[in-house]
Amino acid sequence: MNQKPSVVQILKSVPKVLTSDSRIMALLRHDALTYSSEASFDQITRLLQLSLDMEMVAISLIGDDKQMLKARQGLDLAQCSRETAFCNIAIRAYEPLVIEDTHRDARVRDNPFVTGSPFLRSYIGAPLTTADGYNLGTICAFDSKPRHFIPRDFDIVRTCAELVMNQLELRSQANLDFLTNVYNRRSFVSGLDRELARLRRSKGTAVLAFLDIDHFKRINDTFGHPVGDRVLRELAEVVTGQCRQTDLVARLGGEEFAVLLMDSDLDTAKLWADRMRKQVAESRFDGSNAIKLTVSLGLAEFGETQTTSDAITHMADSALYEAKRLGRNRVFAS
């Protein structure tokens, strides 16, 4: 007798494509949007092209409003609008999407890539799924003639999707701080550059916060470095817990952290920073040691007028210096 699927099984079968902010953050976490076509990706697309004997193959990443082709064979297209992308349909499921004849499929028969060049007639694509269930895009193959796909074709495209995700996951791990599992300095700089470029287009504002543990050397000297490491990990959890999913949290080194508060202004950031400061002061760290901490925070608001990430980090660093000079356990905004 067949049993009905549980609610949990049903939820697990639905890709996380409707939570747009979280999916975009997954793209950023994997640094996927910054990659141009690279040898490792080109090898995978070439392998898929040869295996399926299809004219066009691409690794497609789906952003907020665009599809970006990061590796491709037989295509000159680098990007297109998300609404015209076949892969925008494919990321809404965890299984491969197959269209054997576009002229017979109501979802795509009026698509400009079907009615115009390159006159697509068949498609197969498998989603690129992160370990936590976000579909970043697809690896897909197209042809200008109808195609009947067999189970072996499904297996091939799934395997190629796994190869692509293995590459992206390895890169993602390289972007994280080994101790605290938040972003490292390299990823922070890349994220700040991306946000600055975005603000030049959208003309909004964001705030960079630098956060430093007060008198952290005393903890290492009193309790030892292993305890200091545990304190840093636990502080990273507190900081992350006070942030939105769209914010970028990084450890810059030692006891210094940075938080990039996207789509924020200085008044809002001051309220956030004071809540953060109080939360840290009220928390106890390293279990039975119940270590008390305070932190100092420096804030710098920026928008499209700032020219470089170096200028922004200098503003935040100067603000942090002032917070410490004025007595620590406080917030200073430049």
N, C-alpha and C positions, 0 to 999 in steps of 0.2 A: 504494500500500500504506500503510495507516494505521500510524503509529509510536506506540509506547506513550509516555505522558507521562513526562518525567524526574522524578526525586525533587524537584528544585527547583520544577518546575511544579506538582507535587502540593502541596508545602508552601505555595506562594504562593496556592493556591486555597483554603486553609483559613484562615478568619478567626482573628485573635488574640483569641478570646473565652475561651479556657480559662486564659490567664495573667491571672487576675482582677486582681491588684495592679497590673500594668502597664496594663491597660485603664482601671482607675479613675484611675491617675495621668494617663492621657491625657485623661480627663474633666476632671480638676483643671487640667491644663496649659492646656486650652482655656477654663477658667473657666466651663464649660458649666452646672454645677449651680447657679450663683448667679443665672442670668438668669431673670427673670420674663418674662411674655409681652411682647414688644416689637413696635413697629410693623413693623420689617423682617421679623420672623418671621411676624407676622400676615398681611402681604401675601402671603408665599409660601403659607401654608396656604389663604388665600382663593383664590389663583390655582389651586391644586390642586383645591379644592372645585368651582370653576366649570368647570375643564377636564374633570374626570371626571364631573361631575354626581352627586356622592355626598353623603350626608347629613352625615357626620362626617369631619373631618380633624384630624390632630394631629402635632406634632413631639414625639417621645418620646425621652427619655434614660433609659438603663438603668443604675442604680446597683448597689450590692452586693445589695440585697434589695428595691429599689423601682423602679417605673417612674414617671417624672415627666413630665407633659405641659406643655411650656413654651410652646406656642402651640397653639390649638385652635379649631375651628369646629364648632358644633353639639353640643358636649360640655360638661358641667359638671364632669366629673371632673378633678381636679388631679393625683392620683397614685393608685397601687394597688400591690399586692404584685407583685414581679417574676414570681413563679410563675404568676400569672393573666394576664400580659401576652402578647398575640399577638406583640408586638415582641421578646420574649425568644426567640422562635423565629426571627424575621427576622434578628437580628444574628448568627446562626450561619452565614450565607452572605453572599457578596458580591453576589449577584443578588437582584432583588426577590422577595419572598414573595407568592404569590397564593393566596387561598382563595375559590373561586367560590361554595361553599355550605358553611357551617360544619357543617350537619347531616350532611354526608357526609364530613367530615374527622375521623378518629379523634383527631387531636392536640388539637382544640378543641371537639368537639361537646358535651362535658360542662363546658366552661368556664362559670363563673358569669355572664359577660357574654353568653353565648349562651343559656343556660337562663333567665336573668333580664334585667332592664333593663340595657342598651338593646336586648337581643335581637338581637345581631349575626348577620348571615347571610352577609356577604361582606367581604373584606379584601384590600387591596393595600398593600405597604409596601416601601420601598427603604432599605437601611442607610446610615447616616451614617458614612462611612469616612474616617479621618485619612490623611494622606500616608504615615505609617508603618504603616498597615494595621490600625488598631484600629477596631472598630465601636462607636461611642458610643451609638447608638440608631437611630431610623428617622424618616422622614416617611411617614405612612400615612393611608389613607382607609378608612372603614367604611360599610356600608349595612345597613339592616334587612331587605333582600330579597336573594335570590341575584343574582349578577351574572356575566355572561360578559365576560372581559377580552380585549382585542385588543392586538396588538403596539404600537400607538400609545399605549395606556395605560401600558405598560412604559416607553416612552421619556419620557413626561410625568413619571412619578414619579421616574425616575432623574435627570432634569434638575432637578427640585425639590430632590432630595437634594444635588445638586452646589451649588445656590444656598445651601442651609443651611450646608453645609460651608465654602463661601467666606466666609460671614459669621463662622463660628466660627474659621477659620484667621486671618482678619484680626485678630480679637480676641486670639488666641493670640500673634501677633507683637507686639501692643501690650503684652503681659505680660512680655516678655523685655527684659533689659538689652542695649542696642544693641552694646556692645563685647564682652561675654563670652558672650552667648547663654544665660546662666542667668536665673532670674527677677529682675525688678526689685523695687524697694522696695514698690510698690503691690501686686504679686502676693504678696510675702512677707507683708504685713500681712493680706491677705485669707486666705491659707493659715493663718496663725497664728490668726486668728479662727475659721476652720472647725475647726481642731484643738482649740481650747479648747471650742467648742460640742460636739464629739464626745466629749471627755473628761468633760464634764458628764453625758453620757448613759451612757458606758461605765465611768466611774470608774477609768480607767487613769492612766498618767503619760507624759509626753514631756519632751524636753530641748531647749532652745534654746541653740545655740552661736553666739557671735560670734567671728569670726576676723579678725585685722588683721595686715597685713604690717609687720614691724619696720623702721623707718628707710627707708620707701619713698621719701621725698623725695630721699635720696641717689642712688637709681637714676635718677630723672628728672634730677637736677642733673648727674650724671656721664655718662649715656648719651643723655639726651634723652627727650622725651615719647613719640615713636613706639616706642622700646624699652620704655618703661614700660607702654605699652598692650599690647605683645606679652607682657610678663611677666604682666600681669593676666589675659589670655586663657589663657595656659598654666597659671597657678595655678588658674583656674576649672576647667580640665580635671583637674588633680590632685585638687582637692577633690571634684569630681563622681565621680571614679574611686574614691574612698574611701567613697562613700555608697551606700546601698541605693536601689533604684528608688522606694521609698515615701518617702524623705527629700526635703525641699524645700531646694534650694540657691539662694541669692539674693545678688546684689551690692547692697549698700545704698547704695553711693556711694564714690568714691575707691578706697582700698585695703581697704575693710571689706566682709566677706562675712558672711552668716548661714546657718546650717544648722539646719533643724528636724528633729530626730531623733524620728520618731513611734514610739509604742509602745516607749519606752526609759526606763531609769532612770539615775540619776546615776552609779552605779558602772560600768555598761556604757558610758555616754557618756565617762567619764574615760579608759577604755581606748581607745575610738575616737579621742578627741582627742589622746592621746599618740602613737598611730600616725600620725595626720595630721601632727602637729608634726614627727615624725621623718622622714616621707616627704618633706615640703617641704624640710627641712634637707639631705636626701640628694640631692635633685634639682638639676639645673642648668637654668637658664632662658635663653631667647633664643639658642639655637644656639651659634655660635662664641664669643659673649660669655661663655657658661657662668657666668651670674650666680648667685651663692648667695643664698638667702633664708632668713630664719627668720620664724615667725609666733607670735603670742600668741593664746590662746583663753580666752574666758570662758564658763562653762556655768551654766545656770539650769534646774533641774527644776521642772515645774509639773504640776498636775492639776486636778481639778474645783473645788478651793478657791480658785484664783486667779480674780479677778473680771474683769480686763481684760487685753488684749494689751499695753497701755502698761505695766502693772505688771510683766509678764513681761520685756519688752524692757529695762526699767530694771534688773531683776535681772541680766540677761546683760551689759548694758553696764557695770554696776558691777564684775562679775566680770572683765571684760576690762580695765578700768582697773587692777584689782589685779594682774593678770598682768603688765601693763606696768610698774607701779610696783615690782614685786618683781624686775625685771631683764629682762623680755621672754623670748621663746623658751621659754614655759612655759604650763601650763594652770592656771587657777584656777576653782574651782566655788563658787558662792554658796550 
